[in-house]
Amino acid sequence: MSPELSIEVCYALAEDQSLIALRLPAGTTVGDAIAASRIAERHPEIDTSTAKVGIYGKLQPLDALLADGDRVEIYRSLMVDPKVARQRRVDKTRKEGSIEGRKWLSKDSR
C-alpha cells in the first residue's frame, strides 16, 4: 500500500472561491490532482490545457509531482495590467485631495 498525499486544489474569482481537499496516492501529478478534484465542473471557464498552475504561488507544469500538504493553485489571467491599475489608483487619490497622492507633484502644482 503506497502512502497517500493530502493536498488541496484551489481556484478563486472575485465573487467565488473553491478549495477542494483531496487524498491521492503518492506519485500524483498536478494535472492528476486537478482532474481528480473535478473543479472544471464547478468552474467551466477553466481550460486546464492552457491555464497556468502552481504550487503555493510558484508556477509548475502539469506533470510536476506533488508532495504531502501541497496546495495546487489554478491561476486566471489578469483583467487589468498592474501598472495601469496603479496609475488609476494614484490618479483617484490625487483627485480626492490626499497629500499622499499630491506628494509626487512639483510644489508649484500642489
Residue frames as a rotation matrix with the C-alpha (Angstrom) as fourth column:
MET 1
0.581 0.814 0.000 0.00
0.814 -0.581 0.000 0.00
0.000 0.000 -1.000 0.00
SER 2
-0.386 -0.740 0.551 1.52
0.712 -0.619 -0.332 3.33
0.586 0.265 0.766 -1.04
PRO 3
-0.566 0.158 -0.809 1.25
0.638 -0.538 -0.551 6.37
-0.522 -0.828 0.203 1.22
GLU 4
0.324 0.764 0.558 -1.44
0.931 -0.363 -0.043 8.89
0.170 0.533 -0.829 0.47
LEU 5
-0.836 -0.516 0.187 -0.92
0.500 -0.856 -0.131 12.60
0.228 -0.017 0.974 -0.09
SER 6
0.191 0.847 -0.496 -3.17
0.869 -0.381 -0.316 15.19
-0.456 -0.371 -0.809 1.48
ILE 7
-0.851 -0.482 0.208 -3.43
0.517 -0.702 0.490 18.07
-0.090 0.524 0.847 -1.00
GLU 8
0.086 0.863 -0.498 -5.75
0.368 -0.492 -0.789 20.95
-0.926 -0.115 -0.359 -1.86
VAL 9
-0.565 -0.125 0.816 -6.80
0.817 -0.225 0.531 22.33
0.117 0.966 0.229 -5.24
CYS 10
-0.040 0.552 -0.833 -7.92
0.546 -0.686 -0.481 25.95
-0.837 -0.474 -0.274 -5.30
TYR 11
-0.551 0.015 0.834 -9.32
0.746 -0.440 0.500 28.45
0.375 0.898 0.231 -7.78
ALA 12
-0.283 0.411 -0.867 -10.53
0.660 -0.572 -0.487 31.95
-0.696 -0.710 -0.109 -6.98
LEU 13
-0.194 0.328 0.925 -12.71
0.714 -0.599 0.362 34.53
0.673 0.731 -0.118 -8.65
ALA 14
-0.777 -0.095 0.622 -13.62
-0.221 -0.885 -0.411 37.88
0.589 -0.457 0.667 -7.13
GLU 15
-0.083 0.875 0.478 -17.03
-0.947 -0.219 0.235 36.61
0.310 -0.433 0.847 -6.03
ASP 16
0.902 0.431 0.029 -16.39
-0.426 0.875 0.228 32.88
0.073 -0.218 0.973 -5.62
GLN 17
-0.205 -0.977 0.052 -13.55
-0.967 0.195 -0.161 30.76
0.148 -0.083 -0.986 -4.26
SER 18
0.855 0.399 -0.330 -13.18
-0.364 0.917 0.163 26.99
0.368 -0.019 0.930 -4.38
LEU 19
-0.289 -0.897 0.335 -10.85
-0.944 0.208 -0.258 24.99
0.161 -0.391 -0.906 -2.14
ILE 20
0.744 0.554 -0.373 -11.10
-0.544 0.827 0.145 21.23
0.389 0.095 0.916 -2.56
ALA 21
-0.070 -0.734 0.675 -9.25
-0.923 0.305 0.236 18.89
-0.379 -0.607 -0.699 -0.19
LEU 22
0.681 0.226 -0.696 -8.17
-0.571 0.759 -0.312 15.54
0.458 0.610 0.646 -1.65
ARG 23
0.196 -0.660 0.725 -6.35
-0.550 0.538 0.639 12.39
-0.812 -0.524 -0.258 -0.57
LEU 24
0.812 0.007 -0.583 -4.43
-0.562 0.281 -0.778 10.98
0.158 0.960 0.232 -3.51
PRO 25
0.849 -0.525 0.061 -1.79
0.485 0.821 0.302 8.26
-0.209 -0.227 0.951 -3.92
ALA 26
0.190 -0.888 -0.418 1.91
-0.110 -0.443 0.890 9.11
-0.976 -0.123 -0.182 -3.93
GLY 27
-0.665 -0.513 0.543 3.22
0.497 0.238 0.834 9.86
-0.557 0.825 0.096 -7.41
THR 28
0.405 0.881 0.244 0.22
0.848 -0.262 -0.461 12.03
-0.343 0.394 -0.853 -8.32
THR 29
-0.669 -0.606 0.430 0.94
0.732 -0.635 0.246 14.97
0.124 0.479 0.869 -10.64
VAL 30
-0.806 0.350 -0.478 -0.54
-0.141 -0.897 -0.419 18.46
-0.576 -0.270 0.772 -10.68
GLY 31
-0.631 0.561 -0.536 -2.68
-0.697 -0.106 0.709 17.54
0.341 0.821 0.458 -13.70
ASP 32
-0.568 0.400 -0.719 -3.93
0.367 0.905 0.213 14.38
0.736 -0.143 -0.662 -11.99
ALA 33
-0.739 0.254 -0.624 -4.95
0.593 -0.196 -0.781 16.37
-0.321 -0.947 -0.006 -8.90
ILE 34
-0.748 0.485 -0.453 -6.86
-0.552 -0.834 0.018 18.93
-0.369 0.264 0.891 -10.97
ALA 35
-0.521 0.555 -0.648 -8.69
-0.445 0.472 0.761 16.14
0.728 0.685 0.001 -12.80
ALA 36
-0.595 0.256 -0.762 -9.47
0.615 0.755 -0.227 14.30
0.517 -0.604 -0.606 -9.54
SER 37
-0.865 0.244 -0.439 -10.85
0.207 -0.623 -0.755 17.48
-0.458 -0.743 0.488 -7.95
ARG 38
-0.259 0.762 0.593 -13.39
0.963 0.160 0.215 17.86
0.069 0.627 -0.776 -10.79
ILE 39
-0.353 0.039 -0.935 -13.04
0.409 -0.892 -0.191 21.61
-0.841 -0.450 0.299 -10.36
ALA 40
-0.995 -0.022 -0.099 -13.77
-0.081 -0.414 0.907 22.16
-0.061 0.910 0.410 -14.07
GLU 41
-0.396 0.917 -0.050 -17.34
0.774 0.363 0.519 21.01
0.494 0.167 -0.853 -13.39
ARG 42
0.193 0.425 -0.884 -17.75
0.872 -0.487 -0.044 23.75
-0.449 -0.763 -0.465 -10.79
HIS 43
0.196 -0.239 -0.951 -15.91
-0.234 -0.953 0.192 26.36
-0.952 0.185 -0.242 -12.91
PRO 44
0.579 0.097 0.810 -16.42
0.618 0.596 -0.513 25.54
-0.532 0.797 0.285 -16.61
GLU 45
0.966 -0.232 -0.112 -14.41
-0.255 -0.799 -0.545 28.63
0.037 0.555 -0.831 -17.66
ILE 46
0.218 -0.929 0.298 -11.19
-0.597 0.115 0.794 26.85
-0.772 -0.351 -0.530 -16.63
ASP 47
0.854 -0.123 -0.506 -9.29
-0.385 0.506 -0.772 25.43
0.351 0.854 0.385 -19.59
THR 48
0.778 -0.528 0.341 -6.90
-0.146 0.376 0.915 23.04
-0.611 -0.761 0.216 -17.87
SER 49
0.544 -0.605 0.581 -4.84
0.830 0.487 -0.271 22.60
-0.119 0.630 0.767 -21.04
THR 50
0.112 -0.495 0.862 -3.87
0.541 -0.697 -0.471 26.30
0.834 0.519 0.189 -21.18
ALA 51
0.891 0.279 0.359 -4.39
-0.117 -0.621 0.775 27.63
0.439 -0.732 -0.521 -17.62
LYS 52
-0.224 -0.964 0.140 -1.30
-0.369 -0.049 -0.928 28.44
0.902 -0.260 -0.345 -15.60
VAL 53
0.844 0.446 -0.297 -1.00
0.059 0.472 0.879 26.38
0.533 -0.760 0.372 -12.45
GLY 54
-0.163 -0.929 0.332 1.31
-0.457 -0.227 -0.860 26.40
0.874 -0.292 -0.388 -9.48
ILE 55
0.335 0.151 -0.930 2.04
0.721 0.594 0.357 25.11
0.606 -0.790 0.090 -6.02
TYR 56
0.423 -0.067 -0.904 2.00
0.781 -0.479 0.401 27.77
-0.459 -0.875 -0.150 -3.30
GLY 57
0.765 0.033 -0.644 2.49
-0.108 -0.978 -0.178 30.61
-0.635 0.206 -0.744 -5.78
LYS 58
-0.350 -0.909 -0.226 5.27
-0.526 -0.008 0.850 29.03
-0.775 0.417 -0.475 -7.85
LEU 59
0.398 0.519 -0.757 4.42
-0.913 0.143 -0.382 28.10
-0.090 0.843 0.531 -11.43
GLN 60
-0.420 -0.452 0.787 4.62
-0.365 0.878 0.309 24.38
-0.831 -0.157 -0.534 -12.14
PRO 61
-0.672 0.225 -0.706 3.98
-0.660 0.250 0.708 22.21
0.336 0.942 -0.019 -15.22
LEU 62
0.373 0.925 0.075 1.02
-0.893 0.336 0.300 19.83
0.252 -0.179 0.951 -15.18
ASP 63
0.599 -0.173 -0.782 3.39
0.019 0.979 -0.202 16.85
0.801 0.106 0.590 -14.92
ALA 64
-0.394 -0.726 0.563 5.10
-0.588 -0.271 -0.762 18.06
0.706 -0.632 -0.320 -11.72
LEU 65
-0.239 0.250 -0.939 4.88
0.529 0.844 0.090 15.57
0.814 -0.475 -0.333 -8.85
LEU 66
0.415 0.496 0.763 3.04
-0.412 -0.645 0.643 16.57
0.811 -0.581 -0.064 -5.69
ALA 67
-0.754 -0.568 -0.329 4.22
0.114 0.379 -0.918 16.28
0.646 -0.730 -0.221 -2.10
ASP 68
-0.089 0.733 -0.675 2.09
0.943 0.279 0.179 15.83
0.320 -0.620 -0.716 1.00
GLY 69
0.012 0.210 -0.978 0.47
0.713 -0.687 -0.138 19.10
-0.701 -0.696 -0.158 2.06
ASP 70
-0.907 -0.388 0.164 0.77
0.381 -0.588 0.713 20.86
-0.180 0.709 0.681 -1.33
ARG 71
0.127 0.913 -0.387 -1.84
0.217 -0.406 -0.888 23.36
-0.968 0.029 -0.250 -2.49
VAL 72
-0.586 -0.215 0.781 -2.39
0.789 0.066 0.611 23.32
-0.183 0.974 0.131 -6.25
GLU 73
-0.113 0.498 -0.860 -3.46
0.087 -0.857 -0.508 26.75
-0.990 -0.133 0.054 -7.47
ILE 74
-0.105 0.174 0.979 -5.13
0.989 0.122 0.085 27.41
-0.105 0.977 -0.185 -10.82
TYR 75
-0.555 -0.226 -0.800 -4.43
0.281 -0.957 0.075 30.95
-0.783 -0.184 0.595 -11.98
ARG 76
0.506 0.699 0.506 -6.64
0.796 -0.152 -0.586 33.10
-0.332 0.699 -0.633 -14.17
SER 77
-0.268 -0.636 0.724 -5.41
0.855 -0.504 -0.126 35.84
0.445 0.585 0.679 -16.46
LEU 78
-0.661 -0.038 -0.750 -5.19
0.499 -0.768 -0.401 39.41
-0.560 -0.639 0.527 -15.20
MET 79
0.366 0.874 0.320 -8.10
0.892 -0.232 -0.387 41.65
-0.264 0.428 -0.865 -16.11
VAL 80
0.986 -0.101 0.134 -6.04
-0.066 -0.968 -0.241 44.87
0.154 0.229 -0.961 -15.95
ASP 81
0.198 -0.980 -0.020 -2.33
0.421 0.103 -0.901 45.49
0.885 0.170 0.433 -16.38
PRO 82
0.323 -0.066 -0.944 -0.90
0.946 0.003 0.324 46.10
-0.018 -0.998 0.063 -12.86
LYS 83
-0.758 -0.641 -0.120 0.85
0.633 -0.768 0.101 49.31
-0.157 0.001 0.988 -13.98
VAL 84
-0.565 0.642 0.518 -2.40
0.080 -0.582 0.809 50.72
0.821 0.498 0.278 -15.35
ALA 85
0.412 0.742 -0.528 -4.27
0.605 0.210 0.768 49.77
0.681 -0.636 -0.362 -12.16
ARG 86
-0.105 -0.537 -0.837 -1.65
0.961 -0.270 0.053 51.50
-0.254 -0.799 0.544 -10.01
GLN 87
-0.930 -0.244 0.275 -1.80
0.329 -0.887 0.325 54.67
0.165 0.392 0.905 -12.13
ARG 88
-0.128 0.964 0.233 -5.61
0.204 -0.204 0.958 54.71
0.971 0.170 -0.170 -11.79
ARG 89
0.433 0.260 -0.863 -5.32
0.865 0.149 0.479 54.46
0.253 -0.954 -0.160 -8.00
VAL 90
-0.546 -0.706 -0.451 -2.80
0.775 -0.630 0.046 57.31
-0.317 -0.325 0.891 -7.89
ASP 91
-0.806 0.295 0.514 -5.00
0.155 -0.732 0.663 59.49
0.572 0.614 0.544 -10.12
LYS 92
0.241 0.951 -0.196 -8.03
0.442 0.072 0.894 58.78
0.864 -0.302 -0.402 -7.93
THR 93
0.199 -0.246 -0.949 -6.10
0.973 -0.063 0.220 59.64
-0.114 -0.967 0.227 -4.76
ARG 94
-0.840 -0.543 0.004 -4.88
0.535 -0.826 0.181 62.90
-0.095 0.154 0.984 -6.30
LYS 95
-0.481 0.739 0.472 -8.41
0.132 -0.471 0.872 63.88
0.867 0.482 0.129 -7.31
GLU 96
0.461 0.677 -0.573 -9.67
0.649 0.183 0.738 63.23
0.605 -0.713 -0.355 -3.78
GLY 97
0.614 -0.216 0.759 -7.13
-0.333 -0.943 0.000 65.72
0.716 -0.253 -0.651 -2.46
SER 98
0.933 -0.306 -0.191 -4.98
0.331 0.516 0.790 63.43
-0.143 -0.800 0.583 -0.35
ILE 99
0.545 -0.824 -0.155 -1.46
-0.756 -0.563 0.334 64.66
-0.362 -0.065 -0.930 0.42
GLU 100
0.025 -0.520 0.854 -0.33
-0.005 0.854 0.520 61.11
-1.000 -0.017 0.019 -0.34
GLY 101
0.454 0.231 0.860 -1.43
0.796 0.329 -0.509 61.50
-0.401 0.915 -0.035 -3.94
ARG 102
0.981 -0.018 0.195 -0.01
0.077 -0.879 -0.471 65.01
0.180 0.477 -0.860 -4.30
LYS 103
0.649 -0.757 -0.078 3.41
-0.116 -0.200 0.973 64.50
-0.752 -0.622 -0.218 -2.76
TRP 104
-0.053 -0.691 0.721 4.91
0.742 0.455 0.492 63.47
-0.668 0.561 0.489 -6.11
LEU 105
0.658 0.319 0.682 3.76
0.703 -0.583 -0.406 66.63
0.268 0.747 -0.609 -7.84
SER 106
-0.469 -0.811 0.349 6.02
0.611 -0.583 -0.535 69.66
0.638 -0.037 0.769 -8.02
LYS 107
-0.580 0.210 -0.787 5.45
0.702 -0.363 -0.613 72.21
-0.415 -0.908 0.063 -5.24
ASP 108
-0.919 0.211 -0.333 4.06
-0.320 -0.893 0.316 74.72
-0.230 0.397 0.888 -7.76
SER 109
-0.534 0.744 -0.401 1.19
-0.389 0.205 0.898 72.44
0.750 0.636 0.180 -8.82
ARG 110
-0.687 0.322 -0.652 0.15
0.686 0.584 -0.435 71.35
0.241 -0.746 -0.622 -5.31
